[in-house]
Amino acid sequence: MITKVYISHCEEDEPLAQELAQTLWAVDLESFACMYKKARSISLSERIHFGMRQSDCVVSILTLNGIVSPLVNQEIGLAFGMGHLIIPLAEREAEMPSLIRHLAPVTFSQGSYQAAIGEVVRNMRDLTTLQWLKIRCPLCGEEMTQYLPPQEEVDRALQAESSLETVCNYCESTLSLDPRTLWPSL
């Protein structure tokens, strides 16, 4: 069962990692990444080892910067050596590192990253039980927990290029959710 995910990425891809972490948080998955600005008094290698040991799965963000990053390649090697499930999230032009070249990546290009995040979450839903969706209402600011919409409902919204609808438990406003990332929008 996947409950914690390690996000491997280079420093330049921190915004992409944060987007992924936000979506993982929304579907009630905890995420780790050594680059996050937390625990700076702990060495980089200790943050990497701690995050990897605690995680059930590794998502490796492989942009053109990421594939040449020594840190990303070392993290992939560590994850491979630990026997972790590795999900490559690769920019379309990026060549897969040799250790994971046999894996089918979730690919993205500029403008399609959110769709790729949705595909990563869909893969995780196929492998584990995800039941809860955490939403911070953009109108009242309250955080609520609701049941995660069934994948069939998400697929219908994606196909129709429409949003998912829900209601804030606090202010009772109707909210639209992006079916790719499950983030609320106004």
C-alpha positions as CSV (number, residue, x, y, z in Angstrom):
1,M,0.0,0.0,0.0
2,I,1.3,3.4,-0.9
3,T,1.0,6.0,1.8
4,K,4.3,8.0,1.4
5,V,6.0,9.1,-1.7
6,Y,9.6,10.3,-2.2
7,I,9.9,13.0,-4.9
8,S,13.3,13.0,-6.6
9,H,14.1,16.2,-8.5
10,C,16.8,18.7,-9.2
11,E,16.9,22.2,-7.6
12,E,15.6,23.8,-10.8
13,D,12.5,21.6,-10.7
14,E,11.5,22.5,-7.2
15,P,8.3,24.3,-8.5
16,L,7.3,21.0,-10.3
17,A,8.0,19.0,-7.2
18,Q,5.8,21.4,-5.1
19,E,2.9,21.0,-7.6
20,L,3.2,17.2,-7.4
21,A,3.5,17.4,-3.5
22,Q,0.3,19.5,-3.4
23,T,-1.6,17.0,-5.4
24,L,-0.3,14.1,-3.3
25,W,-1.4,16.0,-0.2
26,A,-4.8,16.5,-1.7
27,V,-5.3,12.7,-2.1
28,D,-3.9,12.1,1.4
29,L,-0.5,10.9,0.5
30,E,2.5,12.1,2.4
31,S,5.5,13.2,0.3
32,F,9.2,13.7,1.0
33,A,11.9,15.4,-1.0
34,C,15.5,16.2,0.2
35,M,15.3,19.6,-1.5
36,Y,12.4,21.0,0.5
37,K,13.4,23.8,2.7
38,K,12.7,21.8,5.9
39,A,15.3,20.4,8.3
40,R,18.2,22.3,6.9
41,S,20.3,21.4,9.9
42,I,20.2,17.8,8.8
43,S,22.7,16.9,6.1
44,L,21.6,16.3,2.5
45,S,22.5,12.6,2.6
46,E,20.6,12.1,5.8
47,R,17.5,13.8,4.4
48,I,17.7,11.6,1.3
49,H,18.2,8.4,3.3
50,F,15.4,9.3,5.8
51,G,12.9,10.2,3.0
52,M,13.7,7.0,1.0
53,R,13.5,4.7,4.0
54,Q,10.1,6.2,5.0
55,S,8.6,6.1,1.5
56,D,6.8,3.3,-0.3
57,C,7.3,4.7,-3.8
58,V,9.6,7.2,-5.6
59,V,8.4,9.6,-8.3
60,S,11.4,10.9,-10.2
61,I,10.9,14.2,-12.1
62,L,13.1,13.9,-15.2
63,T,13.3,17.2,-17.0
64,L,16.2,18.1,-19.3
65,N,17.9,19.5,-16.1
66,G,16.9,16.5,-14.0
67,I,18.4,13.8,-16.2
68,V,21.9,15.4,-15.9
69,S,21.6,16.1,-12.2
70,P,24.0,13.9,-10.2
71,L,21.6,14.1,-7.2
72,V,18.6,12.8,-9.2
73,N,20.7,10.0,-10.7
74,Q,22.0,9.0,-7.2
75,E,18.5,9.1,-5.8
76,I,17.3,6.8,-8.7
77,G,20.2,4.4,-7.9
78,L,19.4,4.4,-4.2
79,A,15.7,3.8,-4.9
80,F,16.5,1.0,-7.4
81,G,18.9,-0.6,-4.9
82,M,16.2,-0.4,-2.1
83,G,13.7,-2.1,-4.4
84,H,11.3,0.8,-4.4
85,L,8.6,1.2,-7.0
86,I,9.9,4.0,-9.2
87,I,7.5,6.1,-11.3
88,P,9.4,8.3,-13.8
89,L,7.7,11.6,-14.6
90,A,9.7,12.6,-17.6
91,E,9.7,15.6,-19.9
92,R,9.0,14.4,-23.4
93,E,12.5,15.2,-24.7
94,A,14.4,13.7,-21.7
95,E,16.3,10.5,-22.1
96,M,15.6,8.0,-19.3
97,P,18.6,7.1,-17.1
98,S,20.0,3.7,-17.8
99,L,18.8,2.1,-14.5
100,I,15.2,2.8,-15.2
101,R,15.2,2.8,-19.0
102,H,13.0,-0.3,-19.0
103,L,10.2,1.6,-17.2
104,A,7.4,3.3,-19.1
105,P,7.5,7.0,-18.0
106,V,4.5,9.3,-17.5
107,T,5.5,12.0,-20.0
108,F,4.8,15.7,-20.1
109,S,5.7,18.7,-22.1
110,Q,5.3,22.4,-21.3
111,G,1.7,23.0,-20.6
112,S,0.8,19.4,-19.9
113,Y,2.4,18.9,-16.5
114,Q,-0.9,18.9,-14.6
115,A,-2.3,16.2,-16.8
116,A,0.9,14.1,-16.1
117,I,0.4,14.6,-12.4
118,G,-3.2,13.3,-12.8
119,E,-1.8,10.2,-14.6
120,V,0.7,9.6,-11.7
121,V,-2.2,9.8,-9.2
122,R,-4.3,7.5,-11.4
123,N,-1.4,5.0,-11.4
124,M,-1.3,5.2,-7.6
125,R,-5.0,4.7,-7.4
126,D,-4.6,1.5,-9.4
127,L,-2.0,0.2,-7.0
128,T,-3.4,1.2,-3.6
129,T,-6.6,2.4,-1.9
130,L,-7.0,6.2,-2.0
131,Q,-10.2,7.2,-0.2
132,W,-9.9,10.8,0.9
133,L,-9.5,14.1,-0.8
134,K,-8.3,17.1,1.2
135,I,-9.5,20.5,-0.1
136,R,-8.7,24.0,1.1
137,C,-11.6,26.2,0.1
138,P,-10.4,29.2,-1.9
139,L,-13.3,31.3,-0.6
140,C,-13.3,30.7,3.1
141,G,-9.8,29.2,3.6
142,E,-11.0,26.2,5.6
143,E,-9.6,22.8,5.0
144,M,-12.0,19.9,4.6
145,T,-11.8,16.2,3.9
146,Q,-14.3,14.5,1.5
147,Y,-14.4,11.1,-0.2
148,L,-12.2,11.0,-3.3
149,P,-14.4,10.9,-6.4
150,P,-14.5,7.6,-8.2
151,Q,-11.9,7.3,-11.0
152,E,-14.8,6.8,-13.5
153,E,-16.2,10.3,-12.5
154,V,-12.7,11.8,-12.9
155,D,-12.3,10.2,-16.3
156,R,-15.7,11.5,-17.5
157,A,-14.7,15.0,-16.4
158,L,-11.4,14.7,-18.2
159,Q,-13.0,13.5,-21.4
160,A,-15.6,16.2,-21.3
161,E,-12.9,18.8,-20.4
162,S,-15.1,19.9,-17.5
163,S,-14.5,20.2,-13.8
164,L,-15.6,18.1,-10.9
165,E,-18.1,19.8,-8.6
166,T,-18.2,19.7,-4.8
167,V,-19.5,21.9,-1.9
168,C,-17.5,23.4,0.9
169,N,-18.4,21.9,4.2
170,Y,-18.0,25.3,5.9
171,C,-19.2,28.1,3.7
172,E,-21.4,25.8,1.6
173,S,-20.1,27.4,-1.7
174,T,-20.0,25.3,-4.8
175,L,-16.4,24.5,-5.8
176,S,-15.0,23.4,-9.1
177,L,-12.1,20.9,-8.9
178,D,-9.6,20.4,-11.7
179,P,-9.9,16.7,-12.5
180,R,-6.2,16.4,-13.3
181,T,-4.8,17.8,-10.0
182,L,-8.0,17.8,-7.9
183,W,-7.2,21.4,-6.8
184,P,-10.2,23.8,-6.3
185,S,-10.6,26.8,-8.6
186,L,-12.8,29.8,-8.3
